[in-house]
Amino acid sequence: MARLLAKAKEVREALYPVLQQSAFAERGVLTPDEFVKAGDELVGKCPTWAWESGDASRRKNYLPADKQYLVTRDVPCAQRAKAVEGCGEDVDTEGDFVVPKVTTPSSTEAEVDDVCASLEEASLQVNDDAAAPATLQTRRYDLSITYDKYWQSPRMWLFGYNEQHAPLTQKQTLEDIVSAYALRTVTFERHPHLADLPHASIHPCKHPQAMKRILDQAARNGKGVDPAQALFFFLKFIANMIPTIDYDFTHDVVAG
């Protein structure tokens, strides 16, 4: 049954038209071109992220062949999500989704720099841990961001490894996701660009709604958010769902 549902989703997305005109300000969604520009901004600011081409047989013709999805590897996860649930930063809620509080200085550059510095710190920590394997107790995750044509939104995928670099089970992976979202907005599916084991995926159905909430907050303060900055905000609100996967240590999302 799960395989049939997955196939039905693939067919639905394949038949859905590609968004051509920007509707970011109106609905919080991205065109494929805006997704690529946002990805270029993320890669340019944060070298821990990189574009990947993926399996050639799975390429999407509405994205450049060498920019099918984004990936960052070996992201540390030192403790389980339940250890920090209820201890997060101030957030606004929107339906079943958590939206980070937006602040509004003159630009997003300071926030972007904070995100990137955190990602670099996580990358350096991988090397430190490798030098002391006897004490290594940290799980690692490969995180990837794809473009979901049906939801017209970025989509996060996770694949984790234990201390011996063996793949995590689905049950173990769910331990690293806030319980309110585990098995509710998280599913295990075949990665759209990879022919390997199923990945955990944070379903994107609420992503445009969350992004629109951020845009509305910024607009009320007389500020705007460029679509090129969308993935930094995306990473920020995803962090509320996977708070111990340490790709983002920032405290406030900034609109400029």
SULQUI-V573121 format. One record per pair of residues at least 24 apart in sequence whose C-alpha atoms are under 8 Angstrom apart, sorted by the first residue. I is the first residue (numbers start at 1). J is the second residue. If there is no record, write none. Layout:
i=I j=J
i=I j=J
//
This chain:
i=6 j=189
i=6 j=190
i=12 j=150
i=13 j=148
i=13 j=149
i=13 j=150
i=16 j=149
i=16 j=150
i=17 j=149
i=18 j=62
i=18 j=149
i=19 j=149
i=19 j=152
i=24 j=212
i=24 j=227
i=25 j=212
i=25 j=215
i=26 j=212
i=27 j=208
i=27 j=209
i=27 j=212
i=28 j=208
i=28 j=209
i=28 j=210
i=28 j=211
i=28 j=212
i=28 j=215
i=29 j=151
i=29 j=152
i=29 j=153
i=29 j=208
i=29 j=211
i=30 j=152
i=30 j=153
i=30 j=154
i=30 j=227
i=31 j=152
i=32 j=62
i=32 j=63
i=32 j=147
i=32 j=149
i=32 j=152
i=33 j=63
i=34 j=227
i=34 j=228
i=35 j=147
i=35 j=154
i=35 j=228
i=36 j=63
i=36 j=67
i=37 j=228
i=38 j=227
i=38 j=228
i=38 j=229
i=38 j=230
i=38 j=231
i=39 j=70
i=39 j=228
i=39 j=231
i=41 j=228
i=41 j=229
i=42 j=229
i=42 j=231
i=42 j=232
i=45 j=112
i=45 j=113
i=45 j=116
i=46 j=115
i=46 j=116
i=46 j=117
i=46 j=119
i=46 j=120
i=47 j=116
i=47 j=120
i=48 j=72
i=48 j=73
i=48 j=119
i=48 j=120
i=48 j=123
i=53 j=193
i=54 j=193
i=54 j=194
i=55 j=193
i=55 j=194
i=55 j=195
i=58 j=192
i=58 j=193
i=58 j=194
i=59 j=193
i=68 j=146
i=68 j=193
i=69 j=144
i=69 j=145
i=69 j=146
i=69 j=147
i=69 j=193
i=70 j=144
i=70 j=145
i=70 j=146
i=71 j=142
i=71 j=143
i=71 j=144
i=71 j=145
i=72 j=142
i=72 j=143
i=72 j=144
i=73 j=141
i=73 j=142
i=73 j=143
i=74 j=123
i=74 j=126
i=74 j=140
i=74 j=141
i=74 j=142
i=75 j=122
i=75 j=123
i=75 j=126
i=75 j=140
i=75 j=141
i=75 j=142
i=75 j=143
i=75 j=245
i=75 j=246
i=75 j=247
i=76 j=122
i=76 j=125
i=76 j=126
i=76 j=138
i=76 j=139
i=76 j=140
i=76 j=141
i=76 j=245
i=76 j=246
i=76 j=247
i=77 j=138
i=77 j=139
i=77 j=140
i=77 j=141
i=77 j=176
i=77 j=244
i=77 j=245
i=77 j=246
i=78 j=137
i=78 j=138
i=78 j=139
i=78 j=244
i=78 j=245
i=79 j=138
i=79 j=176
i=79 j=244
i=80 j=175
i=80 j=176
i=80 j=177
i=80 j=244
i=81 j=175
i=81 j=176
i=81 j=177
i=81 j=178
i=81 j=179
i=81 j=242
i=81 j=243
i=81 j=244
i=82 j=175
i=82 j=176
i=82 j=178
i=82 j=179
i=84 j=243
i=84 j=244
i=85 j=178
i=88 j=240
i=89 j=251
i=94 j=209
i=94 j=210
i=94 j=213
i=96 j=206
i=97 j=206
i=97 j=210
i=98 j=210
i=98 j=237
i=98 j=240
i=99 j=210
i=99 j=213
i=99 j=214
i=99 j=237
i=100 j=214
i=100 j=236
i=100 j=237
i=100 j=240
i=100 j=252
i=100 j=253
i=101 j=214
i=101 j=252
i=101 j=253
i=102 j=214
i=102 j=217
i=102 j=218
i=102 j=252
i=102 j=253
i=102 j=254
i=102 j=255
i=103 j=218
i=103 j=252
i=103 j=253
i=103 j=254
i=103 j=255
i=104 j=218
i=104 j=221
i=104 j=223
i=104 j=254
i=104 j=255
i=104 j=256
i=105 j=254
i=105 j=255
i=105 j=256
i=106 j=255
i=106 j=256
i=107 j=254
i=107 j=255
i=107 j=256
i=108 j=229
i=108 j=254
i=108 j=255
i=108 j=256
i=111 j=250
i=111 j=252
i=111 j=253
i=111 j=254
i=112 j=232
i=114 j=249
i=114 j=250
i=115 j=232
i=115 j=247
i=115 j=248
i=115 j=249
i=115 j=250
i=118 j=247
i=118 j=248
i=118 j=249
i=118 j=250
i=119 j=246
i=119 j=247
i=119 j=248
i=122 j=246
i=122 j=247
i=136 j=163
i=137 j=163
i=138 j=162
i=138 j=163
i=139 j=163
i=140 j=165
i=141 j=245
i=146 j=192
i=148 j=204
i=151 j=204
i=151 j=205
i=151 j=208
i=152 j=208
i=153 j=204
i=153 j=207
i=153 j=208
i=154 j=204
i=154 j=207
i=154 j=231
i=154 j=234
i=155 j=201
i=155 j=202
i=155 j=203
i=155 j=204
i=156 j=201
i=156 j=202
i=156 j=203
i=157 j=191
i=157 j=199
i=157 j=200
i=157 j=201
i=157 j=202
i=158 j=199
i=158 j=200
i=158 j=201
i=159 j=199
i=159 j=200
i=170 j=200
i=173 j=200
i=176 j=242
i=176 j=244
i=176 j=245
i=177 j=241
i=177 j=242
i=177 j=243
i=178 j=240
i=178 j=241
i=178 j=242
i=178 j=243
i=181 j=241
i=207 j=234
i=218 j=255
i=218 j=256
i=223 j=255
i=223 j=256
i=224 j=255
i=224 j=256
i=225 j=255
i=225 j=256
//
